[in-house]
Amino acid sequence: MNFREFWRQNLMVAADGRRISDIALGTLYFGSRISTEHSQRLLNLFFEEGGNQIDTARSYAEWLEGGAGASETVIGQWLSSHNRETVFLGTKGGLMPRGYNATRGNLERTHLEEERDASLKALQTDYIDLYWLHRDDLRYEAGEVVEMMNDWISQGKIRYFGVSNWSTKRIKEANAYAEAHGLQKISASQIQYGLGVCTAKDWGDGSVICMDGGEYEEYKKLMIPVYAYSAQAEGYFPLYLEKGFGALSQETRKKYDTKVNRERAERLAELVRKKEVSLSWVMAEYIFRSPFPAVFIMGGSNEDRMKEILELDRKHTRQLTKEEWEELVKV
């Protein structure tokens, strides 16, 4: 079976029972760098073009003046005038500021419940479809976390729970506990994953989990959905190819301007010279080629690019051949 079809048939659904889209709308700067009005347009466009799941977080843009909670607030305003059950809404909690501790995760129950309730208020809803634990917190056994999330499910506060930046080792521990105790398992994992390869060291954040060879092999066994954040590599490839090294921000250079990614960019440039290629869709197509269920988190503020990606997704477009992919991603 095609893995995208596996995803559609066997996993999470919206509250009204419909399948959820395999593209999620990333909302990192909604209400902050992206104005409220523009954010609303992007939300409308995404749903008009067939998407139905939103990815946000309590901590998004908190490093910007006036940014804390802005994404959830804008989404809540939009959600208040839409049919809630048709929207598959995910948000995250449990992330502490940089420098707080070794893992940046705080899964203490009182803290998490405060964040959850603040999210519910901002989002103007009484439940969250998919609640993400934004970082791991090794002070707690995996089973303790599973029990807490299942308490929330029984209370109707959340429908599913996922983990962001957890190792597959911890995910397996948690799901083994859930299975042994008849509880809902971790439904999805969100990590850095995409054509642009990087490491936690590149990010300057030891609590980040980036896809590597070992994790990749484990996900092939786990077969839970992987939500790929930073799958567009912060625009590294189109910027590098179209405008050169100087167009990259300092942050993007630090994370993505590596030997591997430069080699991939040059191979991609050669492909573009030979055939018409959507660079935006290459980033999504890479995720959809995964040998496990995978969701492409689409960020940015360009409405034309969003429409292009969603249209190509509807058509299940394959613009590169197997041989071209093998050449592009070789190390």
C-alpha positions as protocol buffer text, in pm:
chain_id: "A"
residue {
  index: 1
  type: MET
  ca { x: 0 y: 0 z: 0 }
}
residue {
  index: 2
  type: ASN
  ca { x: 117 y: 352 z: -76 }
}
residue {
  index: 3
  type: PHE
  ca { x: 231 y: 508 z: 253 }
}
residue {
  index: 4
  type: ARG
  ca { x: 29 y: 823 z: 197 }
}
residue {
  index: 5
  type: GLU
  ca { x: -278 y: 603 z: 157 }
}
residue {
  index: 6
  type: PHE
  ca { x: -180 y: 416 z: 474 }
}
residue {
  index: 7
  type: TRP
  ca { x: -169 y: 753 z: 650 }
}
residue {
  index: 8
  type: ARG
  ca { x: -511 y: 849 z: 522 }
}
residue {
  index: 9
  type: GLN
  ca { x: -679 y: 519 z: 606 }
}
residue {
  index: 10
  type: ASN
  ca { x: -537 y: 413 z: 939 }
}
residue {
  index: 11
  type: LEU
  ca { x: -448 y: 703 z: 1159 }
}
residue {
  index: 12
  type: MET
  ca { x: -594 y: 1020 z: 1312 }
}
residue {
  index: 13
  type: VAL
  ca { x: -912 y: 1184 z: 1189 }
}
residue {
  index: 14
  type: ALA
  ca { x: -1081 y: 1518 z: 1249 }
}
residue {
  index: 15
  type: ALA
  ca { x: -1363 y: 1534 z: 1503 }
}
residue {
  index: 16
  type: ASP
  ca { x: -1620 y: 1509 z: 1224 }
}
residue {
  index: 17
  type: GLY
  ca { x: -1457 y: 1187 z: 1103 }
}
residue {
  index: 18
  type: ARG
  ca { x: -1293 y: 1321 z: 789 }
}
residue {
  index: 19
  type: ARG
  ca { x: -940 y: 1235 z: 688 }
}
residue {
  index: 20
  type: ILE
  ca { x: -679 y: 1490 z: 778 }
}
residue {
  index: 21
  type: SER
  ca { x: -456 y: 1649 z: 520 }
}
residue {
  index: 22
  type: ASP
  ca { x: -98 y: 1528 z: 484 }
}
residue {
  index: 23
  type: ILE
  ca { x: 12 y: 1892 z: 476 }
}
residue {
  index: 24
  type: ALA
  ca { x: -19 y: 2091 z: 800 }
}
residue {
  index: 25
  type: LEU
  ca { x: -15 y: 2468 z: 805 }
}
residue {
  index: 26
  type: GLY
  ca { x: 279 y: 2593 z: 1010 }
}
residue {
  index: 27
  type: THR
  ca { x: 199 y: 2916 z: 1194 }
}
residue {
  index: 28
  type: LEU
  ca { x: 524 y: 3016 z: 1366 }
}
residue {
  index: 29
  type: TYR
  ca { x: 495 y: 3389 z: 1298 }
}
residue {
  index: 30
  type: PHE
  ca { x: 118 y: 3427 z: 1264 }
}
residue {
  index: 31
  type: GLY
  ca { x: 11 y: 3744 z: 1444 }
}
residue {
  index: 32
  type: SER
  ca { x: 370 y: 3866 z: 1488 }
}
residue {
  index: 33
  type: ARG
  ca { x: 594 y: 3896 z: 1181 }
}
residue {
  index: 34
  type: ILE
  ca { x: 293 y: 3796 z: 971 }
}
residue {
  index: 35
  type: SER
  ca { x: 12 y: 4040 z: 1040 }
}
residue {
  index: 36
  type: THR
  ca { x: -323 y: 3931 z: 1176 }
}
residue {
  index: 37
  type: GLU
  ca { x: -491 y: 4016 z: 845 }
}
residue {
  index: 38
  type: HIS
  ca { x: -235 y: 3825 z: 638 }
}
residue {
  index: 39
  type: SER
  ca { x: -251 y: 3529 z: 879 }
}
residue {
  index: 40
  type: GLN
  ca { x: -629 y: 3514 z: 837 }
}
residue {
  index: 41
  type: ARG
  ca { x: -590 y: 3515 z: 458 }
}
residue {
  index: 42
  type: LEU
  ca { x: -341 y: 3229 z: 477 }
}
residue {
  index: 43
  type: LEU
  ca { x: -574 y: 3027 z: 697 }
}
residue {
  index: 44
  type: ASN
  ca { x: -865 y: 3084 z: 461 }
}
residue {
  index: 45
  type: LEU
  ca { x: -657 y: 2995 z: 156 }
}
residue {
  index: 46
  type: PHE
  ca { x: -521 y: 2678 z: 315 }
}
residue {
  index: 47
  type: PHE
  ca { x: -869 y: 2547 z: 392 }
}
residue {
  index: 48
  type: GLU
  ca { x: -1014 y: 2660 z: 59 }
}
residue {
  index: 49
  type: GLU
  ca { x: -739 y: 2461 z: -115 }
}
residue {
  index: 50
  type: GLY
  ca { x: -816 y: 2141 z: 78 }
}
residue {
  index: 51
  type: GLY
  ca { x: -595 y: 2152 z: 387 }
}
residue {
  index: 52
  type: ASN
  ca { x: -752 y: 2098 z: 726 }
}
residue {
  index: 53
  type: GLN
  ca { x: -481 y: 2071 z: 991 }
}
residue {
  index: 54
  type: ILE
  ca { x: -305 y: 2352 z: 1171 }
}
residue {
  index: 55
  type: ASP
  ca { x: 22 y: 2329 z: 1363 }
}
residue {
  index: 56
  type: THR
  ca { x: 98 y: 2591 z: 1628 }
}
residue {
  index: 57
  type: ALA
  ca { x: 253 y: 2620 z: 1976 }
}
residue {
  index: 58
  type: ARG
  ca { x: 213 y: 2817 z: 2295 }
}
residue {
  index: 59
  type: SER
  ca { x: 573 y: 2936 z: 2273 }
}
residue {
  index: 60
  type: TYR
  ca { x: 577 y: 3052 z: 1910 }
}
residue {
  index: 61
  type: ALA
  ca { x: 737 y: 3395 z: 1859 }
}
residue {
  index: 62
  type: GLU
  ca { x: 773 y: 3454 z: 2233 }
}
residue {
  index: 63
  type: TRP
  ca { x: 1121 y: 3591 z: 2160 }
}
residue {
  index: 64
  type: LEU
  ca { x: 963 y: 3880 z: 1968 }
}
residue {
  index: 65
  type: GLU
  ca { x: 807 y: 4182 z: 2133 }
}
residue {
  index: 66
  type: GLY
  ca { x: 435 y: 4113 z: 2151 }
}
residue {
  index: 67
  type: GLY
  ca { x: 483 y: 3772 z: 1993 }
}
residue {
  index: 68
  type: ALA
  ca { x: 406 y: 3545 z: 2289 }
}
residue {
  index: 69
  type: GLY
  ca { x: 78 y: 3363 z: 2226 }
}
residue {
  index: 70
  type: ALA
  ca { x: 11 y: 3561 z: 1907 }
}
residue {
  index: 71
  type: SER
  ca { x: -17 y: 3259 z: 1681 }
}
residue {
  index: 72
  type: GLU
  ca { x: -275 y: 3086 z: 1900 }
}
residue {
  index: 73
  type: THR
  ca { x: -469 y: 3411 z: 1941 }
}
residue {
  index: 74
  type: VAL
  ca { x: -496 y: 3470 z: 1566 }
}
residue {
  index: 75
  type: ILE
  ca { x: -598 y: 3110 z: 1506 }
}
residue {
  index: 76
  type: GLY
  ca { x: -858 y: 3136 z: 1781 }
}
residue {
  index: 77
  type: GLN
  ca { x: -1008 y: 3445 z: 1620 }
}
residue {
  index: 78
  type: TRP
  ca { x: -1027 y: 3265 z: 1288 }
}
residue {
  index: 79
  type: LEU
  ca { x: -1159 y: 2943 z: 1442 }
}
residue {
  index: 80
  type: SER
  ca { x: -1444 y: 3123 z: 1619 }
}
residue {
  index: 81
  type: SER
  ca { x: -1617 y: 3179 z: 1284 }
}
residue {
  index: 82
  type: HIS
  ca { x: -1555 y: 2830 z: 1140 }
}
residue {
  index: 83
  type: ASN
  ca { x: -1692 y: 2482 z: 1201 }
}
residue {
  index: 84
  type: ARG
  ca { x: -1462 y: 2358 z: 1478 }
}
residue {
  index: 85
  type: GLU
  ca { x: -1510 y: 1988 z: 1407 }
}
residue {
  index: 86
  type: THR
  ca { x: -1376 y: 2022 z: 1052 }
}
residue {
  index: 87
  type: VAL
  ca { x: -1045 y: 2165 z: 1176 }
}
residue {
  index: 88
  type: PHE
  ca { x: -771 y: 1934 z: 1301 }
}
residue {
  index: 89
  type: LEU
  ca { x: -585 y: 2160 z: 1544 }
}
residue {
  index: 90
  type: GLY
  ca { x: -250 y: 2086 z: 1702 }
}
residue {
  index: 91
  type: THR
  ca { x: -62 y: 2295 z: 1957 }
}
residue {
  index: 92
  type: LYS
  ca { x: 235 y: 2237 z: 2185 }
}
residue {
  index: 93
  type: GLY
  ca { x: 334 y: 2297 z: 2544 }
}
residue {
  index: 94
  type: GLY
  ca { x: 616 y: 2217 z: 2782 }
}
residue {
  index: 95
  type: LEU
  ca { x: 898 y: 2420 z: 2627 }
}
residue {
  index: 96
  type: MET
  ca { x: 1108 y: 2642 z: 2850 }
}
residue {
  index: 97
  type: PRO
  ca { x: 1324 y: 2933 z: 2727 }
}
residue {
  index: 98
  type: ARG
  ca { x: 1674 y: 2868 z: 2598 }
}
residue {
  index: 99
  type: GLY
  ca { x: 1923 y: 2822 z: 2878 }
}
residue {
  index: 100
  type: TYR
  ca { x: 1657 y: 2705 z: 3127 }
}
residue {
  index: 101
  type: ASN
  ca { x: 1791 y: 2351 z: 3163 }
}
residue {
  index: 102
  type: ALA
  ca { x: 1967 y: 2077 z: 2972 }
}
residue {
  index: 103
  type: THR
  ca { x: 1658 y: 1957 z: 2786 }
}
residue {
  index: 104
  type: ARG
  ca { x: 1436 y: 2269 z: 2778 }
}
residue {
  index: 105
  type: GLY
  ca { x: 1143 y: 2041 z: 2853 }
}
residue {
  index: 106
  type: ASN
  ca { x: 917 y: 2089 z: 3154 }
}
residue {
  index: 107
  type: LEU
  ca { x: 654 y: 1814 z: 3178 }
}
residue {
  index: 108
  type: GLU
  ca { x: 556 y: 1889 z: 3536 }
}
residue {
  index: 109
  type: ARG
  ca { x: 179 y: 1841 z: 3548 }
}
residue {
  index: 110
  type: THR
  ca { x: 83 y: 2179 z: 3696 }
}
residue {
  index: 111
  type: HIS
  ca { x: 301 y: 2366 z: 3448 }
}
residue {
  index: 112
  type: LEU
  ca { x: 165 y: 2171 z: 3152 }
}
residue {
  index: 113
  type: GLU
  ca { x: -196 y: 2213 z: 3261 }
}
residue {
  index: 114
  type: GLU
  ca { x: -145 y: 2588 z: 3291 }
}
residue {
  index: 115
  type: GLU
  ca { x: -5 y: 2598 z: 2938 }
}
residue {
  index: 116
  type: ARG
  ca { x: -283 y: 2374 z: 2805 }
}
residue {
  index: 117
  type: ASP
  ca { x: -554 y: 2591 z: 2959 }
}
residue {
  index: 118
  type: ALA
  ca { x: -391 y: 2908 z: 2825 }
}
residue {
  index: 119
  type: SER
  ca { x: -385 y: 2748 z: 2480 }
}
residue {
  index: 120
  type: LEU
  ca { x: -752 y: 2650 z: 2501 }
}
residue {
  index: 121
  type: LYS
  ca { x: -846 y: 3005 z: 2598 }
}
residue {
  index: 122
  type: ALA
  ca { x: -640 y: 3167 z: 2322 }
}
residue {
  index: 123
  type: LEU
  ca { x: -764 y: 2920 z: 2062 }
}
residue {
  index: 124
  type: GLN
  ca { x: -1125 y: 2975 z: 2172 }
}
residue {
  index: 125
  type: THR
  ca { x: -1198 y: 2604 z: 2188 }
}
residue {
  index: 126
  type: ASP
  ca { x: -1268 y: 2346 z: 2458 }
}
residue {
  index: 127
  type: TYR
  ca { x: -1049 y: 2072 z: 2309 }
}
residue {
  index: 128
  type: ILE
  ca { x: -728 y: 2028 z: 2113 }
}
residue {
  index: 129
  type: ASP
  ca { x: -716 y: 1756 z: 1850 }
}
residue {
  index: 130
  type: LEU
  ca { x: -345 y: 1683 z: 1878 }
}
residue {
  index: 131
  type: TYR
  ca { x: -151 y: 1806 z: 2181 }
}
residue {
  index: 132
  type: TRP
  ca { x: 226 y: 1801 z: 2140 }
}
residue {
  index: 133
  type: LEU
  ca { x: 480 y: 1781 z: 2421 }
}
residue {
  index: 134
  type: HIS
  ca { x: 726 y: 2030 z: 2278 }
}
residue {
  index: 135
  type: ARG
  ca { x: 1037 y: 1875 z: 2434 }
}
residue {
  index: 136
  type: ASP
  ca { x: 1118 y: 1569 z: 2639 }
}
residue {
  index: 137
  type: ASP
  ca { x: 1181 y: 1591 z: 3013 }
}
residue {
  index: 138
  type: LEU
  ca { x: 1392 y: 1302 z: 3140 }
}
residue {
  index: 139
  type: ARG
  ca { x: 1290 y: 1366 z: 3502 }
}
residue {
  index: 140
  type: TYR
  ca { x: 975 y: 1168 z: 3426 }
}
residue {
  index: 141
  type: GLU
  ca { x: 932 y: 806 z: 3326 }
}
residue {
  index: 142
  type: ALA
  ca { x: 769 y: 762 z: 2987 }
}
residue {
  index: 143
  type: GLY
  ca { x: 478 y: 582 z: 3154 }
}
residue {
  index: 144
  type: GLU
  ca { x: 406 y: 880 z: 3380 }
}
residue {
  index: 145
  type: VAL
  ca { x: 370 y: 1103 z: 3077 }
}
residue {
  index: 146
  type: VAL
  ca { x: 142 y: 853 z: 2902 }
}
residue {
  index: 147
  type: GLU
  ca { x: -83 y: 837 z: 3211 }
}
residue {
  index: 148
  type: MET
  ca { x: -111 y: 1217 z: 3225 }
}
residue {
  index: 149
  type: MET
  ca { x: -197 y: 1249 z: 2856 }
}
residue {
  index: 150
  type: ASN
  ca { x: -460 y: 977 z: 2885 }
}
residue {
  index: 151
  type: ASP
  ca { x: -611 y: 1162 z: 3181 }
}
residue {
  index: 152
  type: TRP
  ca { x: -649 y: 1465 z: 2955 }
}
residue {
  index: 153
  type: ILE
  ca { x: -807 y: 1248 z: 2685 }
}
residue {
  index: 154
  type: SER
  ca { x: -1060 y: 1107 z: 2932 }
}
residue {
  index: 155
  type: GLN
  ca { x: -1142 y: 1464 z: 3041 }
}
residue {
  index: 156
  type: GLY
  ca { x: -1210 y: 1562 z: 2679 }
}
residue {
  index: 157
  type: LYS
  ca { x: -934 y: 1825 z: 2680 }
}
residue {
  index: 158
  type: ILE
  ca { x: -741 y: 1658 z: 2395 }
}
residue {
  index: 159
  type: ARG
  ca { x: -817 y: 1386 z: 2140 }
}
residue {
  index: 160
  type: TYR
  ca { x: -464 y: 1261 z: 2061 }
}
residue {
  index: 161
  type: PHE
  ca { x: -118 y: 1339 z: 2190 }
}
residue {
  index: 162
  type: GLY
  ca { x: 214 y: 1359 z: 2014 }
}
residue {
  index: 163
  type: VAL
  ca { x: 574 y: 1431 z: 2104 }
}
residue {
  index: 164
  type: SER
  ca { x: 812 y: 1683 z: 1953 }
}
residue {
  index: 165
  type: ASN
  ca { x: 1188 y: 1631 z: 1976 }
}
residue {
  index: 166
  type: TRP
  ca { x: 1168 y: 1294 z: 2150 }
}
residue {
  index: 167
  type: SER
  ca { x: 1405 y: 1014 z: 2060 }
}
residue {
  index: 168
  type: THR
  ca { x: 1256 y: 698 z: 1913 }
}
residue {
  index: 169
  type: LYS
  ca { x: 1391 y: 515 z: 2218 }
}
residue {
  index: 170
  type: ARG
  ca { x: 1165 y: 717 z: 2446 }
}
residue {
  index: 171
  type: ILE
  ca { x: 871 y: 685 z: 2207 }
}
residue {
  index: 172
  type: LYS
  ca { x: 906 y: 307 z: 2212 }
}
residue {
  index: 173
  type: GLU
  ca { x: 918 y: 307 z: 2593 }
}
residue {
  index: 174
  type: ALA
  ca { x: 603 y: 519 z: 2611 }
}
residue {
  index: 175
  type: ASN
  ca { x: 409 y: 313 z: 2360 }
}
residue {
  index: 176
  type: ALA
  ca { x: 511 y: -15 z: 2522 }
}
residue {
  index: 177
  type: TYR
  ca { x: 373 y: 116 z: 2851 }
}
residue {
  index: 178
  type: ALA
  ca { x: 52 y: 233 z: 2683 }
}
residue {
  index: 179
  type: GLU
  ca { x: -2 y: -101 z: 2515 }
}
residue {
  index: 180
  type: ALA
  ca { x: 60 y: -291 z: 2838 }
}
residue {
  index: 181
  type: HIS
  ca { x: -195 y: -76 z: 3024 }
}
residue {
  index: 182
  type: GLY
  ca { x: -463 y: -42 z: 2758 }
}
residue {
  index: 183
  type: LEU
  ca { x: -398 y: 330 z: 2706 }
}
residue {
  index: 184
  type: GLN
  ca { x: -379 y: 549 z: 2397 }
}
residue {
  index: 185
  type: LYS
  ca { x: -28 y: 558 z: 2253 }
}
residue {
  index: 186
  type: ILE
  ca { x: 174 y: 847 z: 2118 }
}
residue {
  index: 187
  type: SER
  ca { x: 1 y: 921 z: 1789 }
}
residue {
  index: 188
  type: ALA
  ca { x: 274 y: 1118 z: 1610 }
}
residue {
  index: 189
  type: SER
  ca { x: 628 y: 1251 z: 1638 }
}
residue {
  index: 190
  type: GLN
  ca { x: 751 y: 1592 z: 1525 }
}
residue {
  index: 191
  type: ILE
  ca { x: 1122 y: 1637 z: 1453 }
}
residue {
  index: 192
  type: GLN
  ca { x: 1346 y: 1834 z: 1219 }
}
residue {
  index: 193
  type: TYR
  ca { x: 1336 y: 1644 z: 892 }
}
residue {
  index: 194
  type: GLY
  ca { x: 1381 y: 1743 z: 531 }
}
residue {
  index: 195
  type: LEU
  ca { x: 1607 y: 1765 z: 228 }
}
residue {
  index: 196
  type: GLY
  ca { x: 1818 y: 2010 z: 427 }
}
residue {
  index: 197
  type: VAL
  ca { x: 2023 y: 1802 z: 669 }
}
residue {
  index: 198
  type: CYS
  ca { x: 2129 y: 1949 z: 1002 }
}
residue {
  index: 199
  type: THR
  ca { x: 2211 y: 1852 z: 1360 }
}
residue {
  index: 200
  type: ALA
  ca { x: 2127 y: 1969 z: 1710 }
}
residue {
  index: 201
  type: LYS
  ca { x: 2476 y: 2124 z: 1720 }
}
residue {
  index: 202
  type: ASP
  ca { x: 2396 y: 2324 z: 1406 }
}
residue {
  index: 203
  type: TRP
  ca { x: 2081 y: 2448 z: 1579 }
}
residue {
  index: 204
  type: GLY
  ca { x: 2272 y: 2535 z: 1895 }
}
residue {
  index: 205
  type: ASP
  ca { x: 2006 y: 2353 z: 2096 }
}
residue {
  index: 206
  type: GLY
  ca { x: 2083 y: 2012 z: 2244 }
}
residue {
  index: 207
  type: SER
  ca { x: 1714 y: 1939 z: 2303 }
}
residue {
  index: 208
  type: VAL
  ca { x: 1635 y: 1937 z: 1928 }
}
residue {
  index: 209
  type: ILE
  ca { x: 1603 y: 1601 z: 1755 }
}
residue {
  index: 210
  type: CYS
  ca { x: 1703 y: 1599 z: 1388 }
}
residue {
  index: 211
  type: MET
  ca { x: 1644 y: 1306 z: 1158 }
}
residue {
  index: 212
  type: ASP
  ca { x: 1955 y: 1093 z: 1114 }
}
residue {
  index: 213
  type: GLY
  ca { x: 2023 y: 744 z: 985 }
}
residue {
  index: 214
  type: GLY
  ca { x: 1949 y: 570 z: 1313 }
}
residue {
  index: 215
  type: GLU
  ca { x: 1621 y: 753 z: 1377 }
}
residue {
  index: 216
  type: TYR
  ca { x: 1517 y: 699 z: 1015 }
}
residue {
  index: 217
  type: GLU
  ca { x: 1554 y: 322 z: 1049 }
}
residue {
  index: 218
  type: GLU
  ca { x: 1359 y: 322 z: 1375 }
}
residue {
  index: 219
  type: TYR
  ca { x: 1069 y: 516 z: 1222 }
}
residue {
  index: 220
  type: LYS
  ca { x: 1048 y: 252 z: 950 }
}
residue {
  index: 221
  type: LYS
  ca { x: 971 y: 7 z: 1230 }
}
residue {
  index: 222
  type: LEU
  ca { x: 751 y: 234 z: 1441 }
}
residue {
  index: 223
  type: MET
  ca { x: 527 y: 339 z: 1152 }
}
residue {
  index: 224
  type: ILE
  ca { x: 382 y: 638 z: 1335 }
}
residue {
  index: 225
  type: PRO
  ca { x: 340 y: 966 z: 1149 }
}
residue {
  index: 226
  type: VAL
  ca { x: 645 y: 1190 z: 1141 }
}
residue {
  index: 227
  type: TYR
  ca { x: 560 y: 1559 z: 1122 }
}
residue {
  index: 228
  type: ALA
  ca { x: 853 y: 1725 z: 949 }
}
residue {
  index: 229
  type: TYR
  ca { x: 929 y: 2067 z: 1089 }
}
residue {
  index: 230
  type: SER
  ca { x: 1174 y: 2297 z: 909 }
}
residue {
  index: 231
  type: ALA
  ca { x: 1121 y: 2071 z: 607 }
}
residue {
  index: 232
  type: GLN
  ca { x: 1171 y: 2378 z: 387 }
}
residue {
  index: 233
  type: ALA
  ca { x: 1510 y: 2440 z: 550 }
}
residue {
  index: 234
  type: GLU
  ca { x: 1412 y: 2804 z: 606 }
}
residue {
  index: 235
  type: GLY
  ca { x: 1425 y: 2862 z: 231 }
}
residue {
  index: 236
  type: TYR
  ca { x: 1790 y: 2757 z: 208 }
}
residue {
  index: 237
  type: PHE
  ca { x: 1775 y: 2589 z: -133 }
}
residue {
  index: 238
  type: PRO
  ca { x: 1580 y: 2847 z: -338 }
}
residue {
  index: 239
  type: LEU
  ca { x: 1768 y: 3134 z: -175 }
}
residue {
  index: 240
  type: TYR
  ca { x: 2107 y: 2975 z: -231 }
}
residue {
  index: 241
  type: LEU
  ca { x: 2027 y: 2884 z: -592 }
}
residue {
  index: 242
  type: GLU
  ca { x: 1856 y: 3208 z: -691 }
}
residue {
  index: 243
  type: LYS
  ca { x: 2053 y: 3470 z: -498 }
}
residue {
  index: 244
  type: GLY
  ca { x: 2366 y: 3303 z: -362 }
}
residue {
  index: 245
  type: PHE
  ca { x: 2524 y: 3266 z: -21 }
}
residue {
  index: 246
  type: GLY
  ca { x: 2480 y: 3633 z: 64 }
}
residue {
  index: 247
  type: ALA
  ca { x: 2100 y: 3603 z: 59 }
}
residue {
  index: 248
  type: LEU
  ca { x: 2100 y: 3359 z: 351 }
}
residue {
  index: 249
  type: SER
  ca { x: 2032 y: 3491 z: 698 }
}
residue {
  index: 250
  type: GLN
  ca { x: 2293 y: 3429 z: 964 }
}
residue {
  index: 251
  type: GLU
  ca { x: 2060 y: 3182 z: 1136 }
}
residue {
  index: 252
  type: THR
  ca { x: 1996 y: 2986 z: 816 }
}
residue {
  index: 253
  type: ARG
  ca { x: 2368 y: 2973 z: 741 }
}
residue {
  index: 254
  type: LYS
  ca { x: 2440 y: 2839 z: 1088 }
}
residue {
  index: 255
  type: LYS
  ca { x: 2183 y: 2561 z: 1061 }
}
residue {
  index: 256
  type: TYR
  ca { x: 2194 y: 2462 z: 696 }
}
residue {
  index: 257
  type: ASP
  ca { x: 2499 y: 2589 z: 511 }
}
residue {
  index: 258
  type: THR
  ca { x: 2692 y: 2263 z: 531 }
}
residue {
  index: 259
  type: LYS
  ca { x: 2895 y: 2062 z: 282 }
}
residue {
  index: 260
  type: VAL
  ca { x: 2612 y: 1810 z: 238 }
}
residue {
  index: 261
  type: ASN
  ca { x: 2349 y: 2077 z: 175 }
}
residue {
  index: 262
  type: ARG
  ca { x: 2570 y: 2274 z: -65 }
}
residue {
  index: 263
  type: GLU
  ca { x: 2630 y: 1956 z: -265 }
}
residue {
  index: 264
  type: ARG
  ca { x: 2256 y: 1887 z: -272 }
}
residue {
  index: 265
  type: ALA
  ca { x: 2190 y: 2246 z: -378 }
}
residue {
  index: 266
  type: GLU
  ca { x: 2434 y: 2214 z: -670 }
}
residue {
  index: 267
  type: ARG
  ca { x: 2273 y: 1887 z: -782 }
}
residue {
  index: 268
  type: LEU
  ca { x: 1933 y: 2052 z: -754 }
}
residue {
  index: 269
  type: ALA
  ca { x: 2058 y: 2343 z: -964 }
}
residue {
  index: 270
  type: GLU
  ca { x: 2164 y: 2096 z: -1234 }
}
residue {
  index: 271
  type: LEU
  ca { x: 1819 y: 1937 z: -1228 }
}
residue {
  index: 272
  type: VAL
  ca { x: 1656 y: 2278 z: -1262 }
}
residue {
  index: 273
  type: ARG
  ca { x: 1871 y: 2349 z: -1566 }
}
residue {
  index: 274
  type: LYS
  ca { x: 1755 y: 2024 z: -1728 }
}
residue {
  index: 275
  type: LYS
  ca { x: 1382 y: 2032 z: -1650 }
}
residue {
  index: 276
  type: GLU
  ca { x: 1107 y: 2247 z: -1508 }
}
residue {
  index: 277
  type: VAL
  ca { x: 1104 y: 2189 z: -1133 }
}
residue {
  index: 278
  type: SER
  ca { x: 912 y: 2349 z: -848 }
}
residue {
  index: 279
  type: LEU
  ca { x: 1168 y: 2394 z: -573 }
}
residue {
  index: 280
  type: SER
  ca { x: 887 y: 2431 z: -319 }
}
residue {
  index: 281
  type: TRP
  ca { x: 740 y: 2098 z: -421 }
}
residue {
  index: 282
  type: VAL
  ca { x: 1080 y: 1925 z: -408 }
}
residue {
  index: 283
  type: MET
  ca { x: 1082 y: 1998 z: -34 }
}
residue {
  index: 284
  type: ALA
  ca { x: 737 y: 1844 z: 9 }
}
residue {
  index: 285
  type: GLU
  ca { x: 799 y: 1555 z: -228 }
}
residue {
  index: 286
  type: TYR
  ca { x: 1107 y: 1459 z: -28 }
}
residue {
  index: 287
  type: ILE
  ca { x: 887 y: 1414 z: 281 }
}
residue {
  index: 288
  type: PHE
  ca { x: 618 y: 1222 z: 94 }
}
residue {
  index: 289
  type: ARG
  ca { x: 877 y: 975 z: -36 }
}
residue {
  index: 290
  type: SER
  ca { x: 934 y: 857 z: 322 }
}
residue {
  index: 291
  type: PRO
  ca { x: 895 y: 484 z: 395 }
}
residue {
  index: 292
  type: PHE
  ca { x: 667 y: 573 z: 688 }
}
residue {
  index: 293
  type: PRO
  ca { x: 363 y: 802 z: 723 }
}
residue {
  index: 294
  type: ALA
  ca { x: 482 y: 1161 z: 707 }
}
residue {
  index: 295
  type: VAL
  ca { x: 329 y: 1509 z: 722 }
}
residue {
  index: 296
  type: PHE
  ca { x: 482 y: 1812 z: 554 }
}
residue {
  index: 297
  type: ILE
  ca { x: 451 y: 2121 z: 773 }
}
residue {
  index: 298
  type: MET
  ca { x: 422 y: 2411 z: 531 }
}
residue {
  index: 299
  type: GLY
  ca { x: 542 y: 2745 z: 662 }
}
residue {
  index: 300
  type: GLY
  ca { x: 593 y: 3087 z: 513 }
}
residue {
  index: 301
  type: SER
  ca { x: 368 y: 3373 z: 406 }
}
residue {
  index: 302
  type: ASN
  ca { x: 370 y: 3353 z: 25 }
}
residue {
  index: 303
  type: GLU
  ca { x: 14 y: 3282 z: -90 }
}
residue {
  index: 304
  type: ASP
  ca { x: 110 y: 3185 z: -444 }
}
residue {
  index: 305
  type: ARG
  ca { x: 364 y: 2934 z: -316 }
}
residue {
  index: 306
  type: MET
  ca { x: 105 y: 2788 z: -78 }
}
residue {
  index: 307
  type: LYS
  ca { x: -143 y: 2744 z: -363 }
}
residue {
  index: 308
  type: GLU
  ca { x: 125 y: 2582 z: -579 }
}
residue {
  index: 309
  type: ILE
  ca { x: 219 y: 2328 z: -311 }
}
residue {
  index: 310
  type: LEU
  ca { x: -142 y: 2240 z: -228 }
}
residue {
  index: 311
  type: GLU
  ca { x: -233 y: 2198 z: -595 }
}
residue {
  index: 312
  type: LEU
  ca { x: 63 y: 1969 z: -659 }
}
residue {
  index: 313
  type: ASP
  ca { x: -26 y: 1774 z: -345 }
}
residue {
  index: 314
  type: ARG
  ca { x: -383 y: 1720 z: -465 }
}
residue {
  index: 315
  type: LYS
  ca { x: -242 y: 1578 z: -788 }
}
residue {
  index: 316
  type: HIS
  ca { x: 8 y: 1359 z: -597 }
}
residue {
  index: 317
  type: THR
  ca { x: 269 y: 1503 z: -830 }
}
residue {
  index: 318
  type: ARG
  ca { x: 598 y: 1323 z: -876 }
}
residue {
  index: 319
  type: GLN
  ca { x: 829 y: 1559 z: -1060 }
}
residue {
  index: 320
  type: LEU
  ca { x: 1156 y: 1372 z: -1005 }
}
residue {
  index: 321
  type: THR
  ca { x: 1227 y: 1015 z: -1107 }
}
residue {
  index: 322
  type: LYS
  ca { x: 1363 y: 753 z: -868 }
}
residue {
  index: 323
  type: GLU
  ca { x: 1704 y: 789 z: -1032 }
}
residue {
  index: 324
  type: GLU
  ca { x: 1699 y: 1167 z: -997 }
}
residue {
  index: 325
  type: TRP
  ca { x: 1615 y: 1139 z: -629 }
}
residue {
  index: 326
  type: GLU
  ca { x: 1895 y: 892 z: -571 }
}
residue {
  index: 327
  type: GLU
  ca { x: 2141 y: 1126 z: -737 }
}
residue {
  index: 328
  type: LEU
  ca { x: 2010 y: 1431 z: -549 }
}
residue {
  index: 329
  type: VAL
  ca { x: 2032 y: 1287 z: -198 }
}
residue {
  index: 330
  type: LYS
  ca { x: 2349 y: 1081 z: -222 }
}
residue {
  index: 331
  type: VAL
  ca { x: 2609 y: 1168 z: 41 }
}
